């Protein structure tokens, strides 16, 4: 029986993330949390001689969210540009998980054609020691550049 070696779990704080926006590479050092999800779009399919209903995949949708410290205006500026010009900006995000204390290795994922859903334009919070904000977005392609080792 195989067991998970605790030392090989990957720390959520060990990694790096970048966004490529309008050709500029922006390190997302103010990132607290990021999560990407791919969900299949399925349609029900009924067939003769079968009582159960099957499902056929007809594509997928990529969504993501990131929680960042409220200390950058880059995403507000993208929304402001859209407001002023109608030009929407699409960008890529690259995330690498790599914990040097783990033998799991690293995983690098690139999300392509990310597009933010909305942003907080201004914020005050007298109870917050460090303010943050959550930004949701969609993407339409991805690539896994590096995969974890199979331990």
C-alpha positions as a printed Julia matrix, in Angstrom:
151×3 Matrix{Float64}:
   0.0    0.0     0.0
   1.33   3.44   -0.92
   1.4    6.26    1.59
   1.7    9.99    1.12
   5.04  11.23    2.42
   4.19  14.35    4.4
   7.5   16.02    3.59
   6.56  15.94   -0.1
   3.36  17.94    0.25
   3.63  21.3    -1.48
   3.44  24.45    0.62
   0.89  26.93   -0.69
   3.27  29.81    0.01
   6.08  28.39   -2.12
   5.76  29.57   -5.68
   5.68  32.53   -7.99
   3.14  34.11  -10.33
   3.44  36.49  -13.28
   0.95  38.23  -15.53
   1.82  39.31  -19.06
  -0.3   42.4   -19.77
   0.14  44.4   -22.97
   3.56  42.8   -23.45
   4.75  43.78  -19.97
   5.6   41.1   -17.41
   4.17  41.93  -13.98
   5.27  39.82  -11.01
   2.2   39.26   -8.85
   4.14  39.69   -5.59
   1.01  41.09   -3.9
  -0.86  37.83   -4.53
  -2.37  36.08   -1.5
  -4.29  33.31   -3.2
  -5.05  32.2    -6.74
  -7.22  29.41   -8.06
  -8.01  28.33  -11.62
 -10.78  25.95  -12.59
 -11.75  24.2   -15.81
 -15.29  22.91  -15.99
 -16.64  20.77  -18.81
 -19.81  21.84  -20.6
 -21.95  18.73  -20.94
 -25.23  17.93  -22.64
 -27.54  15.12  -21.67
 -27.88  12.35  -24.25
 -30.57   9.7   -24.11
 -30.1    6.47  -26.06
 -32.41   3.63  -27.03
 -32.29   0.59  -24.81
 -30.75   2.44  -21.9
 -32.65   3.81  -18.92
 -29.87   6.05  -17.74
 -29.09   9.4   -19.29
 -25.58   9.85  -20.54
 -23.54  13.02  -20.83
 -21.52  14.24  -23.8
 -18.82  16.84  -23.34
 -19.3   19.82  -25.66
 -16.41  22.03  -24.57
 -15.23  23.67  -21.37
 -15.1   26.98  -19.54
 -12.13  28.34  -17.62
 -12.65  30.53  -14.57
 -10.32  31.83  -11.93
 -10.06  34.06   -8.93
  -7.22  35.71   -7.14
  -7.07  37.44   -3.82
  -4.47  40.19   -3.78
  -3.37  42.78   -1.29
  -5.01  46.11   -2.1
  -1.77  47.78   -3.16
  -1.74  47.79   -6.96
  -3.79  49.76   -9.44
  -2.97  47.61  -12.46
  -6.35  45.88  -12.65
  -8.27  49.09  -11.85
  -6.36  50.76  -14.68
  -7.4   47.97  -17.07
 -11.03  48.57  -16.11
 -10.56  52.33  -16.44
  -9.12  51.87  -19.94
 -12.14  49.78  -20.85
 -14.45  52.45  -19.42
 -12.77  55.25  -21.39
 -12.01  53.52  -24.69
 -14.1   50.36  -24.88
 -10.87  48.4   -25.44
 -10.9   45.24  -23.34
  -7.55  43.79  -22.3
  -6.73  40.08  -22.31
  -3.61  38.79  -20.57
  -1.81  35.6   -19.56
  -1.03  34.41  -16.04
   1.77  31.96  -15.24
   1.91  30.21  -11.87
   4.7   27.97  -10.65
   4.31  25.8    -7.55
   7.75  24.81   -6.31
   8.54  23.85   -2.72
  12.27  23.19   -2.28
  11.54  21.09    0.83
   9.48  18.65   -1.27
  10.66  16.04   -3.77
   7.42  16.56   -5.69
   9.16  18.93   -8.07
   7.44  21.85   -9.67
   4.34  22.53  -11.7
   4.07  25.51  -14.02
   0.74  26.44  -15.56
  -0.02  29.24  -18.02
  -3.56  30.56  -18.38
  -4.14  32.3   -21.68
  -6.49  35.1   -22.66
  -7.54  35.95  -19.1
 -10.16  38.66  -18.84
 -11.22  40.22  -15.54
 -14.9   40.22  -14.58
 -14.71  43.3   -12.38
 -12.66  45.15   -9.78
 -13.07  47.23   -6.67
 -12.56  50.82   -7.79
 -11.93  52.27   -4.31
 -11.89  50.85   -0.8
 -11.48  51.91    2.83
 -11.66  49.63    5.88
 -10.77  50.95    9.35
 -10.62  47.39   10.74
  -8.18  46.04    8.16
  -4.5   45.82    8.99
  -3.82  44.9     5.36
  -6.64  45.42    2.88
  -7.19  42.89    0.12
  -9.52  42.35   -2.81
 -10.75  39.41   -4.84
 -10.68  39.54   -8.63
 -12.49  36.96  -10.72
 -11.74  36.3   -14.36
 -12.24  33.92  -17.25
  -9.72  32.33  -19.6
 -10.05  30.32  -22.78
  -6.84  28.3   -23.01
  -4.16  26.87  -20.75
  -0.92  24.97  -20.92
   0.94  22.92  -18.32
   4.64  23.63  -18.91
   6.0   21.56  -15.99
   4.29  18.69  -14.17
   4.86  17.41  -10.64
   6.93  14.24  -10.31
   5.02  11.02   -9.87
   6.33   9.88   -6.48
